[in-house]
Amino acid sequence: MSTITRRASLRTRAAVVAASAVVTAGLGIGVSATPASADVHRGVAGCFAWSWGDGNTSVTVYWHNRCGNKRKLYIKYSLGWTTKSYTAIVKADGKGHKKFQTASIVSIKDGGRV
């Protein structure tokens, strides 16, 4: 292999390595710049399947009564130093939601048949 060919080959390899480094660095920036997704909480309490996502200023709880009769749903939530509760009467196979401003969910319970 001649000296000229060797130099051209080294330049080509160096260009490929440099391009790979730029692409890899760009991917790293893109990954770290991605905003964190909010946590979604899901569960079951008696007849109710429920979920909520952590929001910035509010929390919306979604529920579904999977039983064949009307039931009570109890949601306990916190507003800073105090806790409050919300009660919903949900028909058989009923769905619903409730938005809580500046709150965090403490517990969700099936209150039984109505």
C-alpha positions as CSV (number, residue, x, y, z in Angstrom):
1,M,0.0,0.0,0.0
2,S,1.4,3.4,-1.0
3,T,1.9,6.3,1.4
4,I,-0.8,8.3,-0.4
5,T,-3.4,5.5,-0.1
6,R,-2.6,5.0,3.6
7,R,-3.1,8.8,4.3
8,A,-6.4,8.7,2.4
9,S,-7.5,5.7,4.4
10,L,-6.5,7.3,7.7
11,R,-8.4,10.5,6.7
12,T,-11.5,8.5,5.8
13,R,-11.4,6.6,9.2
14,A,-10.9,9.9,11.1
15,A,-13.8,11.4,9.3
16,V,-16.0,8.4,10.1
17,V,-15.0,8.5,13.8
18,A,-15.6,12.3,14.0
19,A,-19.0,12.0,12.4
20,S,-19.9,9.1,14.8
21,A,-18.8,11.2,17.8
22,V,-21.0,14.1,16.7
23,V,-24.0,11.9,16.1
24,T,-23.5,10.2,19.5
25,A,-23.1,13.5,21.3
26,G,-26.3,14.8,19.6
27,L,-28.2,11.7,20.7
28,G,-27.0,12.2,24.3
29,I,-28.2,15.8,24.3
30,G,-31.5,14.8,22.9
31,V,-32.0,12.1,25.5
32,S,-31.1,14.4,28.5
33,A,-33.3,17.2,27.1
34,T,-36.4,15.0,27.1
35,P,-38.8,16.1,29.9
36,A,-39.6,13.6,32.6
37,S,-43.0,12.0,32.2
38,A,-45.5,12.2,35.1
39,D,-46.1,9.0,37.1
40,V,-49.4,7.3,36.5
41,H,-50.9,5.4,39.5
42,R,-53.3,2.5,38.8
43,G,-55.1,0.1,41.1
44,V,-58.2,-1.7,42.2
45,A,-60.3,-1.1,45.3
46,G,-63.1,-3.7,45.6
47,C,-65.3,-3.2,42.5
48,F,-63.5,-0.1,41.3
49,A,-60.5,0.2,39.0
50,W,-58.9,3.6,39.3
51,S,-56.1,5.7,38.0
52,W,-54.6,9.2,38.3
53,G,-51.5,10.9,37.0
54,D,-49.2,13.3,39.0
55,G,-50.0,16.8,37.7
56,N,-48.3,20.1,38.2
57,T,-51.3,22.0,39.6
58,S,-54.1,19.4,39.7
59,V,-54.8,15.7,39.9
60,T,-57.7,14.0,38.1
61,V,-58.8,10.7,39.3
62,Y,-60.6,8.3,36.9
63,W,-62.7,5.3,38.0
64,H,-64.7,2.5,36.7
65,N,-67.3,0.4,38.7
66,R,-66.8,-3.1,37.4
67,C,-69.6,-4.6,39.5
68,G,-73.3,-5.1,38.6
69,N,-74.7,-2.8,41.3
70,K,-74.5,0.8,42.4
71,R,-71.6,1.5,44.8
72,K,-70.0,4.3,46.8
73,L,-66.4,5.4,46.1
74,Y,-64.4,7.2,48.7
75,I,-61.4,9.3,47.8
76,K,-59.3,10.8,50.5
77,Y,-56.9,13.6,49.4
78,S,-54.5,16.0,51.0
79,L,-54.4,19.8,50.7
80,G,-51.2,20.8,52.4
81,W,-51.7,20.3,56.2
82,T,-55.3,19.0,56.0
83,T,-57.0,15.9,54.5
84,K,-60.5,15.9,53.0
85,S,-62.7,13.3,51.4
86,Y,-64.8,13.0,48.3
87,T,-67.7,10.5,47.9
88,A,-69.2,9.5,44.6
89,I,-72.2,7.2,43.9
90,V,-71.4,5.2,40.8
91,K,-73.9,3.1,38.9
92,A,-73.2,-0.4,37.7
93,D,-70.5,-0.5,35.1
94,G,-70.3,3.3,35.5
95,K,-67.3,5.5,34.8
96,G,-66.4,8.9,36.1
97,H,-63.6,11.3,37.1
98,K,-63.0,14.2,39.5
99,K,-60.4,16.9,39.3
100,F,-58.7,18.0,42.5
101,Q,-56.8,21.3,42.5
102,T,-53.4,21.4,44.3
103,A,-54.1,18.1,46.0
104,S,-52.4,14.8,46.4
105,I,-54.3,11.5,46.7
106,V,-54.1,9.7,50.0
107,S,-56.4,6.7,49.4
108,I,-59.2,5.3,47.3
109,K,-61.7,2.8,48.8
110,D,-64.8,1.0,47.8
111,G,-67.6,2.0,50.2
112,G,-69.8,-0.9,49.4
113,R,-73.3,-1.2,48.0
114,V,-75.7,1.8,48.0
